């Protein structure tokens, strides 16, 4: 797996020893449970179960376990990068009516709307990311996955109640008691 990581994170400014240290650092990122590769241009990070405490209800909600798909491909002198999220355990949906027709929208996270991405056989979504977006893309371009992963985990564990795609109250509650702080 280290060789795949070294190919995926190739960067002329870092040698194999440095990449090995970075891989070991990635494996220690809190919340990341596994690393896999679909091919030389697609890395997958698995996460632990993501839960959130409702800011008004103080109830604990189960969001799910995630696969984070990272894409990194060399195009001339630049790296094209992107990322997508797949909720392994659940994807709630919402039906809504527009112009007389019914539509169904699926969500992977309160801030992740699922959309089409044909190269992956599972439903994935993009994150409504405001802060940290520049840093995530820079780390991916540089092959610094060990620095991008903590940002992904921080985002997945965050809830902005003002503008979610799918409010936290619609996700399954864990137990009936108040969450412990």
N, C-alpha and C positions, 0 to 999 in steps of 0.2 A: 504494500500500500504506500510506503514511503516513496518508491519510485514513481508511482502515479501522481502523488502529491507534488513531487519535484517537477514533473512534466507540466502539471496543471499550473503551478505557481512560477514557472520559468521566468527569470529576471536576470539580465546580465550583470546587475549590480550586487547579486547575492549568490554565494557559492552553495554547493550541496550541504556542507556542514551547517551553514546558516539556515537553509531550508529545513534541515532535520530538526534543529532547535525550534523553529517556528511550528513545525508539525507537532512536536511534543507539547508546545504551548497551546496549540489548538485543541489537543486532546484533553487539556486541563481546563478548558473554558467551562465555567459553571453553566449547567443546563444543556450542554451538547453531549449527547449520549453515544453517537456513532457517526462515522464518516465513511462514505462510499463514493465510487466513481461509476458513472454510466458510460463514459468514454473519456478521451483526453481533454475534452472541452466542457464536460459537465461533472461537477462535484455535487454531492448530496450530503447535507448535514442533518442528522436526526436530533430531535430535542426531547427533553423530559416533558411531562404533563405541564401545560401552562394553565394556571389558575389566576383569578383576579378577584379582588374584594370590591364589591359595589360601593361607590363613593357615597350614595345616599342610603342604601339598604344595609350596608355592612355585612352582606351575605357573601359567601364564597361561591364563585361561579367557575365551572369547568369549561375551559376553552378548547383544549385538546393537545395532542402531541403533533408535532410538525415535522415535515421534511422540507428543508430549505434547498432549493435547486439553484446552484450557482453556475453561470455560464461565462466562459472566458475564451475568446477566440482572437487570434492575431489576424489583423487586417492591415497589411502593409506595415506602416510604422506605429500603428496604434493598436490597442486592445479593445475589442468590443466586449462589453460586459453587461450582464443583467442578472436578475434573481427573481425567483417565484416561490410562493409558499403553497404547500399542500397540507391540509389538516387531516391527519391519518385517522382520527377517531370520530370526527363529526363535521358535517357541513350543513348547518341549518339553512333553510330556505324560506323565502317570503313570496307570497303571491300578491300581485298588485294589478290593477286595471288601468289601462291607458288607451284612450280613443276606442273604447268598446272591446278591446282585446285583453286577455289575461296573459301576464308574463310571470315567470318565476325567476327569482334572483337568488343565488347561493352565496354563502359567506364562509370564509375559512377562519375568521377572527373578527372582532368588532370593527377593525380597521382594514380588513382585507376582503375585497369583492372578487369573486371568482369569475374568470374570463377564459376565453379560448386561447390555448397555446398548443398547437398541434403536435409538437415534437415530444410531448410528455403524455403518457397514456392515462394520467390521473388528473382530476380537476385541480387547477392551481390558480392562484390569484396574485395580484400585485398589492403592495402595501401603500396605503396613504401615508407617506412619510414626509414630514416637514423638516424637522431638525435631524441632522446627521446624514441626510441623503448624499451630500457632496462627499463626506468622509467615507461612506460605504463604497461609493463608486470609485473613489481614489484608491482605497485599499484593494478592491477587486482588480483594478487596472494594474496595480503594482504586484499583484499576487500575494498580498498580505492578508490571507484568510484568517490568520490568528488574531488580527486586529479588527476585522469586519465581524467575526462571529459574536464577540461580546455586544456589539451594537445591535445586531439582530436580536439577541436574547433580551436586551434592554427594551427594545421596541415591542417584541412579542409580549413582554410582561407589563407593558404600559397601556393605560386606558385614558383616552381624552374624552370625557363625557360630553363635551360640547358638540362634537361633529362625528360620531361614529357612523359607519355604514349600517350597522345592525346593533342597536343598543344592548348593553350588557345584560339587562333584565330579561332578554329573550333567550339567553344561554342557560343550560341546565345548572341548577343549584347543587352544591355538594352539601348534603344534609340539610337540616332545617334550622340549625342554630346560627347565631352570629359568628362571623369569622374571627379567628384569634388574631390579634395584632402583634 
